[in-house]
Amino acid sequence: MIEINLVPDVKQEFIRAQKVRSQVITGAILVGIASVSIVAILAFYIFAVQTARNFIADQNIESSSKKLMEVEDLSKTLTIQNQLTKISSLNSSKKVDSRIFDLLSAIIPPAPNDAQISDLTIDSSTSTITINGQTQNSYAALEVFKKTIAGAKVKFTGGEDSTSGSQEVTLASSISTSNTSYGEDSSGKKVLRFTLSFVYADELFSPESKKLSIVVTTKGDATDSYLGVPKIIFANRATDITGDQ
């Protein structure tokens, strides 16, 4: 069979172009429909699903808040829980104030220069110990008490320089006395009342100081005459003047 194409070449090109245009338009329409569908789905999720989820979450929060507020003494419970979380840190940093008894047993001189303590105050903010007391041997005993404190050392291990083994620091600085006056004790004996204060070394009550002890020294001289006589009256002998007189 013989077929004869009577359509000109220009007409055929036009027909193919129309087919291509139809395919492009169809594809664009399909892509547009798909895009609109995706946008519609996202809009539904955002404005419907998310709104519903937020509403449900708000309802759950409100319901839980009401149940929580109905708990008896809620504020006290929360305060206690907050304090419980700080117990460990507070316990590790608290001062070992009980060492004051070891300190007193070491620095109070023996009779007849012993001192009686009426009250004692530890001010940790200024690292100061203030002692109100009395002595029966008047000013001599008070002078012995001051020199004993001045010569005391704190011996310990650990601390900031924990690798150096045993360490030793001076116990007190800025030692001063005030409010000295005579009076009578409960037995009618004459006593000297006084207030003595000094700045103590931080290592004394530090929890980092281990195996702590108070060592009392008076620079090699512990005699009663040294302790009882003011140091200011002693001085090195003057040297001779050389040259013409």
C-alpha positions in Angstrom: 0.0 0.0 0.0 1.3 3.5 -0.9 0.7 6.4 1.5 1.1 9.9 0.4 1.6 12.7 3.0 -0.4 15.7 1.8 0.4 17.8 4.9 3.2 20.3 4.3 6.3 20.2 6.6 5.4 23.6 8.1 2.0 22.2 9.2 3.7 19.2 10.7 6.0 21.4 12.8 3.1 23.4 14.0 1.2 20.3 15.1 4.3 19.0 17.0 4.7 22.4 18.7 1.1 22.3 19.7 1.6 18.9 21.3 4.7 20.1 23.1 2.8 23.2 24.4 -0.1 21.0 25.6 2.3 18.7 27.5 4.1 21.7 29.1 0.7 23.3 30.1 -0.5 19.9 31.5 2.8 19.5 33.5 2.6 23.0 34.8 -1.0 22.5 35.9 -0.1 19.2 37.6 2.8 20.9 39.4 0.6 23.8 40.5 -2.0 21.4 41.8 0.6 19.5 43.8 2.1 22.8 45.2 -1.4 24.0 46.2 -2.0 20.6 47.8 1.2 20.8 49.8 0.5 24.4 50.9 -3.0 23.4 51.9 -1.6 20.4 53.9 1.0 22.6 55.7 -1.6 25.3 56.4 -4.0 22.7 57.9 -1.1 21.3 60.1 -0.1 24.8 61.3 -3.5 26.3 61.9 -5.5 23.3 62.8 -3.3 20.5 64.2 -0.8 22.8 66.0 -3.6 24.9 67.4 -5.3 21.8 68.7 -2.0 20.5 70.2 -1.3 23.8 71.9 -4.9 23.9 73.3 -4.5 20.4 74.7 -1.1 21.3 76.1 -2.5 24.4 77.8 -5.3 22.4 79.2 -2.9 19.8 80.7 -0.7 22.6 82.1 -3.7 24.3 83.7 -5.0 21.0 85.1 -1.6 20.1 86.5 -1.2 23.6 88.0 -4.5 23.3 89.8 -3.5 19.9 91.2 -0.1 21.3 92.3 -1.7 24.3 94.0 -4.0 22.0 96.0 -0.9 20.4 97.7 -0.8 21.5 101.3 2.2 23.6 102.4 3.5 23.7 98.9 5.7 26.8 99.4 7.3 25.2 102.5 8.0 22.0 100.6 9.7 23.8 97.8 11.8 25.9 100.2 12.9 22.8 102.0 13.8 21.0 98.7 15.8 24.1 97.6 17.7 24.1 100.9 18.4 20.3 100.7 20.2 20.8 97.4 22.6 23.2 99.2 23.4 21.0 102.2 26.4 19.3 100.6 28.1 22.5 99.6 27.3 24.2 102.9 28.6 21.2 104.9 31.9 21.1 102.9 32.6 24.8 103.6 31.4 25.2 107.2 33.9 26.4 109.8 35.1 23.9 112.4 34.1 26.2 115.4 34.5 23.3 117.9 38.3 23.8 117.7 37.8 26.8 120.0 37.9 24.4 123.0 41.3 23.1 121.9 42.4 26.7 121.5 41.3 27.8 125.0 42.9 24.8 126.7 46.2 25.6 124.9 46.4 29.4 125.4 45.0 29.8 129.0 48.1 29.9 131.2 48.4 27.6 134.3 48.0 28.9 137.8 48.7 31.4 139.3 48.4 33.3 136.0 45.3 31.5 134.8 42.4 33.5 133.3 38.6 32.8 133.7 36.5 33.3 130.6 33.1 35.0 131.1 32.1 35.0 127.4 33.7 34.6 124.0 32.6 35.8 120.6 33.9 34.5 117.2 33.3 37.0 114.4 33.9 35.0 111.2 33.3 38.1 109.0 36.4 39.8 110.4 38.2 36.7 111.7 38.2 38.1 115.2 37.9 36.4 118.6 36.8 38.6 121.5 37.3 37.3 125.0 35.7 38.8 128.1 37.3 37.5 131.3 39.0 38.1 134.5 42.3 37.2 136.3 43.1 36.9 140.0 46.7 37.9 139.5 45.8 41.3 138.1 47.8 42.8 135.3 50.7 40.3 135.5 48.4 37.4 134.6 46.8 39.4 131.8 50.2 40.1 130.4 51.1 36.4 130.5 47.8 35.6 128.7 48.6 38.1 125.9 52.1 36.8 125.5 50.9 33.2 125.4 48.5 34.1 122.6 51.2 36.0 120.8 53.5 33.0 120.9 50.9 30.4 119.8 51.2 28.6 116.4 48.6 26.7 114.4 50.1 23.4 113.2 48.2 21.5 110.5 48.3 19.5 107.3 46.4 20.1 104.1 45.0 23.5 103.3 45.6 25.3 100.1 49.1 23.9 99.8 48.2 20.3 100.6 51.4 18.9 99.0 53.8 20.5 101.5 52.9 18.2 104.4 52.9 19.7 107.9 52.6 23.5 108.0 52.6 26.1 110.7 51.2 29.6 110.9 51.0 32.3 113.6 47.7 32.0 115.5 47.0 35.6 116.3 47.7 39.2 115.2 46.5 42.6 116.2 46.2 41.5 119.9 44.6 44.2 122.0 43.1 44.6 125.5 40.4 47.0 126.7 37.8 47.6 129.4 40.3 46.6 132.1 39.0 47.4 135.6 39.1 45.9 139.1 36.1 44.1 140.6 35.1 41.3 143.0 34.2 37.8 142.0 31.4 35.7 143.5 33.7 34.7 146.4 34.6 38.3 147.2 38.2 38.1 145.8 39.7 41.0 143.9 40.0 40.3 140.2 41.0 42.2 137.1 38.3 42.3 134.4 39.3 42.7 130.8 38.3 42.4 127.2 40.9 40.8 124.9 40.6 40.5 121.1 42.8 39.3 118.3 42.6 38.4 114.6 43.0 34.7 114.2 44.5 32.8 111.3 42.0 31.5 108.8 43.5 28.1 109.0 42.3 27.7 112.6 38.7 26.9 111.7 39.1 25.9 108.1 37.7 22.5 107.2 40.7 22.0 104.9 43.1 22.1 107.8 43.7 18.5 109.0 45.4 17.1 112.1 45.3 20.6 113.6 47.0 21.4 116.9 47.9 24.5 118.8 51.5 24.9 119.7 52.4 27.5 122.4 55.8 29.0 122.2 57.4 32.2 123.5 60.3 32.3 121.1 62.4 30.0 123.2 61.7 31.6 126.6 58.8 30.2 128.7 59.9 31.3 132.1 57.5 33.1 134.5 59.8 36.1 134.5 59.7 36.5 130.8 55.9 36.0 130.6 55.2 38.3 133.4 57.3 41.3 132.5 56.5 43.6 129.6 58.8 43.1 126.6 59.1 46.8 126.1 61.5 47.2 129.0 64.1 44.9 127.4 66.5 46.1 124.7 69.9 45.1 123.3 72.9 46.8 125.1 74.1 49.9 123.4 77.4 49.8 121.6 80.4 52.0 122.3 80.8 55.2 120.3 84.0 55.1 118.3 86.1 58.1 117.4 86.9 61.4 119.1 84.9 62.3 122.2 
